[in-house]
Amino acid sequence: MTESVLLQSQDGGVRTLTLNRPRRRNALDPQLWAALSDALRAAAHDRSVRALVLTGAGGAFCAGADVVNSDPYAAPFGKLQAITEVAQQLHDLAVPTVAKVRGAAVGAGWNLALGCDLVLATPDARFAQIFSRRGLSLDCGGSWLLPKLVGVQQAKRLALLGETIDAAEAHELGLVTWIRPEPEIDAFTAEIAGRLAAGPPVALAQIKALINEGADRTLHDALAGEARAQSVAFATTDVPEAYAAFRDKRDATFRGEWNVRRPDR
């Protein structure tokens, strides 16, 4: 991974990925796409990661794809393969994900934020599905994410017109989970991510998957999926630990381990 374009840090079970091209408002060039893909792959295979925060350096979240340093006549397959891979990795990541947005979140940058499970923003955050203003159609999962989050009509409005909206309107539309003032955003993000990291990892992974899949399922399929997921949750040590903590009036310590007794030898 190229540290100059993507910074990583970890505090307990919370891993933070920081897009680090502040001079370009963290616009995504091929090196940053590759670094982000590598980092998401590593997080998916690291059991010490219990929650992931995605943010940007230098007062912006992400200005989308770097069109200044991009060849408009280059074959698009390679570009789109990288974009598609990152969007899918972010969606499939089992641990909860949080986008911390300052400043601009534009195009693919906004869709990266929307691909996270929760979105925190400062009041100065600005959002735009800018694709149509660049002669492009949606990418990075926007065509799937937007209608599910805001409905078809508002999704079309945002995508067809490419309007810039502020944090307050994004929150009203359900595209931002919380707005916090600049002096509070870091501490609040750390609190939310810490709570997620302290949660039961198997149960949270099942909850995330069920909700992601639920939008495309019938009620019958959703109920069957819930039954399977709940059976998995009951097979972990986290359920008896939660019951014991409730009884003892203390905080539970969740480990996500299987509650399997080894046979006597």
GUVEXDREN-988810 format. One record per residue (C-alpha): residue in one letter; x, y, z. Coordinates in Angstrom, 2 decimals. Example, Ala and Ser with C-alpha at 12.3 -4.5 7.8 and 13.67 -1.06 7.14 Angstrom:
<drennus>
DRENNU, code, c1, c2, c3
DRENNU, A, 12.30, -4.50, 7.80
DRENNU, S, 13.67, -1.06, 7.14
</drennus>
This chain:
<drennus>
DRENNU, code, c1, c2, c3
DRENNU, M, 0.00, 0.00, 0.00
DRENNU, T, 1.20, 3.51, -0.81
DRENNU, E, 1.22, 5.45, 2.48
DRENNU, S, 1.54, 8.79, 0.69
DRENNU, V, -1.98, 8.48, -0.74
DRENNU, L, -3.68, 6.47, 2.02
DRENNU, L, -2.92, 6.69, 5.72
DRENNU, Q, -3.85, 3.99, 8.20
DRENNU, S, -4.14, 4.13, 11.96
DRENNU, Q, -5.75, 1.90, 14.56
DRENNU, D, -7.05, 2.64, 18.04
DRENNU, G, -8.14, -0.55, 19.71
DRENNU, G, -10.48, -2.30, 17.31
DRENNU, V, -11.12, 0.83, 15.20
DRENNU, R, -9.09, 1.16, 12.02
DRENNU, T, -9.12, 4.54, 10.26
DRENNU, L, -8.33, 4.93, 6.56
DRENNU, T, -7.54, 8.50, 5.52
DRENNU, L, -7.52, 9.49, 1.86
DRENNU, N, -4.38, 11.61, 1.68
DRENNU, R, -4.17, 13.79, -1.43
DRENNU, P, -5.22, 17.09, 0.18
DRENNU, R, -3.85, 19.25, -2.66
DRENNU, R, -6.37, 17.53, -4.95
DRENNU, R, -9.09, 17.41, -2.29
DRENNU, N, -8.33, 13.68, -2.05
DRENNU, A, -9.41, 13.00, -5.63
DRENNU, L, -9.05, 9.33, -6.48
DRENNU, D, -6.24, 8.53, -8.92
DRENNU, P, -5.17, 4.97, -9.85
DRENNU, Q, -2.66, 4.81, -6.98
DRENNU, L, -5.29, 5.80, -4.41
DRENNU, W, -7.87, 3.36, -5.80
DRENNU, A, -5.29, 0.56, -5.56
DRENNU, A, -4.21, 1.57, -2.06
DRENNU, L, -7.81, 1.71, -0.86
DRENNU, S, -8.53, -1.71, -2.34
DRENNU, D, -5.47, -3.19, -0.63
DRENNU, A, -6.45, -1.60, 2.69
DRENNU, L, -10.03, -2.90, 2.55
DRENNU, R, -8.77, -6.37, 1.68
DRENNU, A, -6.38, -6.29, 4.62
DRENNU, A, -9.12, -5.10, 7.00
DRENNU, A, -11.42, -7.89, 5.87
DRENNU, H, -8.83, -10.50, 6.88
DRENNU, D, -7.65, -8.90, 10.14
DRENNU, R, -9.62, -10.08, 13.18
DRENNU, S, -8.28, -7.18, 15.26
DRENNU, V, -10.42, -4.80, 13.17
DRENNU, R, -13.86, -4.44, 14.72
DRENNU, A, -14.94, -1.17, 13.01
DRENNU, L, -13.61, 0.95, 10.16
DRENNU, V, -13.65, 4.73, 9.67
DRENNU, L, -13.14, 6.27, 6.23
DRENNU, T, -12.21, 9.95, 6.02
DRENNU, G, -10.15, 12.48, 4.07
DRENNU, A, -7.17, 14.69, 4.87
DRENNU, G, -6.96, 18.47, 4.69
DRENNU, G, -10.57, 19.55, 5.13
DRENNU, A, -12.19, 17.55, 2.33
DRENNU, F, -13.57, 14.03, 2.18
DRENNU, C, -13.10, 13.21, -1.51
DRENNU, A, -13.58, 15.18, -4.73
DRENNU, G, -14.30, 12.02, -6.73
DRENNU, A, -12.16, 10.61, -9.50
DRENNU, D, -9.13, 12.69, -10.48
DRENNU, V, -10.22, 13.93, -13.91
DRENNU, V, -7.29, 16.36, -14.23
DRENNU, N, -4.72, 13.57, -14.16
DRENNU, S, -6.87, 11.12, -16.12
DRENNU, D, -6.65, 10.31, -19.81
DRENNU, P, -10.20, 10.68, -21.24
DRENNU, Y, -9.22, 8.55, -24.25
DRENNU, A, -7.81, 5.63, -22.22
DRENNU, A, -9.74, 2.36, -22.29
DRENNU, P, -12.31, 2.61, -19.47
DRENNU, F, -12.33, -1.06, -18.46
DRENNU, G, -9.33, -0.82, -16.12
DRENNU, K, -10.64, 2.33, -14.45
DRENNU, L, -14.08, 0.87, -13.86
DRENNU, Q, -12.70, -2.44, -12.65
DRENNU, A, -10.81, -0.64, -9.87
DRENNU, I, -13.86, 1.45, -8.94
DRENNU, T, -16.15, -1.57, -8.95
DRENNU, E, -13.75, -3.60, -6.83
DRENNU, V, -13.50, -0.96, -4.11
DRENNU, A, -17.27, -0.38, -3.99
DRENNU, Q, -17.90, -4.12, -3.64
DRENNU, Q, -15.18, -4.55, -0.99
DRENNU, L, -16.61, -1.72, 1.08
DRENNU, H, -20.13, -3.14, 0.81
DRENNU, D, -19.03, -6.68, 1.68
DRENNU, L, -16.84, -5.74, 4.65
DRENNU, A, -18.27, -7.60, 7.63
DRENNU, V, -17.36, -4.97, 10.23
DRENNU, P, -19.40, -1.76, 10.59
DRENNU, T, -18.09, 1.19, 8.59
DRENNU, V, -18.34, 4.92, 9.31
DRENNU, A, -17.69, 7.79, 6.89
DRENNU, K, -16.45, 11.01, 8.52
DRENNU, V, -17.09, 13.81, 6.03
DRENNU, R, -15.63, 17.28, 6.07
DRENNU, G, -15.89, 19.57, 3.05
DRENNU, A, -16.53, 18.09, -0.37
DRENNU, A, -17.85, 14.60, -1.03
DRENNU, V, -18.36, 14.53, -4.78
DRENNU, G, -19.13, 11.88, -7.39
DRENNU, A, -17.40, 8.61, -6.56
DRENNU, G, -16.25, 10.25, -3.33
DRENNU, W, -19.83, 10.74, -2.19
DRENNU, N, -20.71, 7.19, -3.19
DRENNU, L, -17.81, 5.91, -1.11
DRENNU, A, -19.35, 7.69, 1.87
DRENNU, L, -22.81, 6.33, 1.04
DRENNU, G, -21.28, 2.85, 0.82
DRENNU, C, -20.43, 3.09, 4.53
DRENNU, D, -22.98, 1.99, 7.10
DRENNU, L, -23.11, 5.35, 8.89
DRENNU, V, -22.22, 8.86, 7.70
DRENNU, L, -21.10, 11.68, 10.00
DRENNU, A, -20.65, 15.17, 8.60
DRENNU, T, -19.69, 18.66, 9.65
DRENNU, P, -22.08, 21.53, 8.78
DRENNU, D, -19.71, 22.68, 6.02
DRENNU, A, -19.89, 19.34, 4.17
DRENNU, R, -21.12, 19.53, 0.58
DRENNU, F, -22.34, 16.65, -1.56
DRENNU, A, -22.86, 16.25, -5.33
DRENNU, Q, -23.50, 13.44, -7.78
DRENNU, I, -21.46, 15.44, -10.26
DRENNU, F, -21.28, 12.76, -12.97
DRENNU, S, -23.78, 14.30, -15.40
DRENNU, R, -21.86, 17.60, -15.32
DRENNU, R, -18.79, 15.69, -16.52
DRENNU, G, -20.69, 13.88, -19.30
DRENNU, L, -20.63, 10.66, -17.27
DRENNU, S, -23.12, 8.24, -15.76
DRENNU, L, -23.07, 7.02, -12.15
DRENNU, D, -20.41, 4.71, -10.79
DRENNU, C, -19.02, 3.42, -7.47
DRENNU, G, -22.44, 1.96, -6.62
DRENNU, G, -24.42, 5.17, -6.86
DRENNU, S, -27.16, 3.74, -9.07
DRENNU, W, -27.84, 1.05, -6.43
DRENNU, L, -27.31, 3.13, -3.28
DRENNU, L, -29.23, 6.31, -4.09
DRENNU, P, -32.69, 4.89, -4.87
DRENNU, K, -32.53, 2.65, -1.81
DRENNU, L, -31.66, 5.57, 0.44
DRENNU, V, -33.87, 8.35, -0.95
DRENNU, G, -36.30, 6.72, -3.40
DRENNU, V, -36.32, 6.78, -7.17
DRENNU, Q, -37.51, 10.35, -7.72
DRENNU, Q, -35.00, 12.05, -5.43
DRENNU, A, -32.24, 9.76, -6.76
DRENNU, K, -33.02, 10.93, -10.29
DRENNU, R, -33.06, 14.56, -9.20
DRENNU, L, -29.63, 14.28, -7.56
DRENNU, A, -28.11, 12.29, -10.42
DRENNU, L, -29.66, 13.99, -13.44
DRENNU, L, -29.09, 17.57, -12.27
DRENNU, G, -25.82, 16.97, -10.44
DRENNU, E, -26.82, 19.58, -7.87
DRENNU, T, -24.67, 20.33, -4.84
DRENNU, I, -26.52, 19.97, -1.55
DRENNU, D, -25.40, 20.91, 1.95
DRENNU, A, -25.13, 18.73, 5.04
DRENNU, A, -28.52, 19.83, 6.37
DRENNU, E, -30.35, 18.76, 3.22
DRENNU, A, -28.36, 15.53, 3.02
DRENNU, H, -29.39, 14.78, 6.61
DRENNU, E, -33.03, 15.59, 5.83
DRENNU, L, -32.92, 13.17, 2.87
DRENNU, G, -31.40, 10.41, 5.00
DRENNU, L, -27.99, 10.54, 3.32
DRENNU, V, -26.19, 11.72, 6.48
DRENNU, T, -26.73, 10.01, 9.83
DRENNU, W, -25.46, 12.79, 12.11
DRENNU, I, -24.17, 16.35, 11.77
DRENNU, R, -21.68, 17.57, 14.33
DRENNU, P, -19.75, 20.88, 14.56
DRENNU, E, -16.12, 20.79, 13.49
DRENNU, P, -14.73, 20.85, 17.07
DRENNU, E, -16.85, 17.79, 17.96
DRENNU, I, -16.67, 15.61, 14.87
DRENNU, D, -13.50, 13.69, 15.73
DRENNU, A, -14.56, 12.85, 19.28
DRENNU, F, -18.07, 11.90, 18.19
DRENNU, T, -16.76, 9.66, 15.41
DRENNU, A, -14.41, 7.99, 17.88
DRENNU, E, -17.30, 7.42, 20.28
DRENNU, I, -19.56, 5.86, 17.64
DRENNU, A, -16.79, 3.72, 16.17
DRENNU, G, -15.72, 2.65, 19.64
DRENNU, R, -19.25, 1.55, 20.49
DRENNU, L, -19.40, -0.46, 17.28
DRENNU, A, -15.99, -2.02, 17.94
DRENNU, A, -17.11, -3.04, 21.43
DRENNU, G, -20.25, -4.72, 20.09
DRENNU, P, -20.71, -8.44, 19.40
DRENNU, P, -18.78, -8.89, 16.12
DRENNU, V, -20.66, -11.93, 14.80
DRENNU, A, -24.07, -10.42, 15.56
DRENNU, L, -23.14, -7.05, 14.02
DRENNU, A, -21.83, -8.75, 10.87
DRENNU, Q, -25.10, -10.70, 10.59
DRENNU, I, -27.21, -7.58, 11.18
DRENNU, K, -25.29, -5.63, 8.53
DRENNU, A, -25.62, -8.44, 5.98
DRENNU, L, -29.34, -8.96, 6.67
DRENNU, I, -30.13, -5.27, 6.21
DRENNU, N, -28.01, -4.99, 3.07
DRENNU, E, -29.67, -8.05, 1.57
DRENNU, G, -33.17, -7.25, 2.85
DRENNU, A, -33.92, -4.57, 0.29
DRENNU, D, -33.83, -7.17, -2.47
DRENNU, R, -35.66, -9.96, -0.64
DRENNU, T, -39.24, -11.01, -0.10
DRENNU, L, -40.48, -11.16, 3.49
DRENNU, H, -40.29, -14.96, 3.30
DRENNU, D, -36.63, -14.81, 2.28
DRENNU, A, -35.84, -12.20, 4.94
DRENNU, L, -37.41, -14.28, 7.71
DRENNU, A, -35.48, -17.35, 6.60
DRENNU, G, -32.25, -15.34, 6.55
DRENNU, E, -32.97, -13.96, 10.01
DRENNU, A, -33.50, -17.47, 11.38
DRENNU, R, -30.16, -18.64, 9.95
DRENNU, A, -28.34, -15.58, 11.25
DRENNU, Q, -29.87, -15.87, 14.71
DRENNU, S, -28.82, -19.50, 14.91
DRENNU, V, -25.24, -18.41, 14.21
DRENNU, A, -25.45, -15.71, 16.90
DRENNU, F, -26.71, -18.20, 19.50
DRENNU, A, -23.69, -20.39, 18.77
DRENNU, T, -21.25, -17.72, 20.01
DRENNU, T, -20.04, -16.90, 23.52
DRENNU, D, -21.47, -13.40, 23.13
DRENNU, V, -25.07, -14.40, 23.92
DRENNU, P, -24.40, -15.98, 27.34
DRENNU, E, -21.95, -13.15, 28.07
DRENNU, A, -24.66, -10.57, 27.30
DRENNU, Y, -27.16, -12.39, 29.53
DRENNU, A, -24.61, -12.65, 32.36
DRENNU, A, -23.69, -8.95, 32.03
DRENNU, F, -27.37, -7.97, 32.19
DRENNU, R, -27.84, -10.11, 35.30
DRENNU, D, -24.69, -8.72, 36.95
DRENNU, K, -25.43, -5.12, 35.93
DRENNU, R, -22.12, -4.64, 34.10
DRENNU, D, -20.94, -3.99, 30.55
DRENNU, A, -20.56, -7.08, 28.38
DRENNU, T, -17.24, -8.02, 26.82
DRENNU, F, -17.89, -9.39, 23.36
DRENNU, R, -15.31, -11.60, 21.64
DRENNU, G, -17.17, -13.21, 18.75
DRENNU, E, -15.94, -16.70, 19.67
DRENNU, W, -17.78, -19.96, 19.05
DRENNU, N, -19.41, -21.49, 22.10
DRENNU, V, -18.34, -25.02, 21.32
DRENNU, R, -17.36, -27.54, 23.97
DRENNU, R, -14.40, -29.70, 23.06
DRENNU, P, -14.98, -33.40, 23.54
DRENNU, D, -13.12, -35.05, 26.38
DRENNU, R, -10.01, -36.87, 25.27
</drennus>
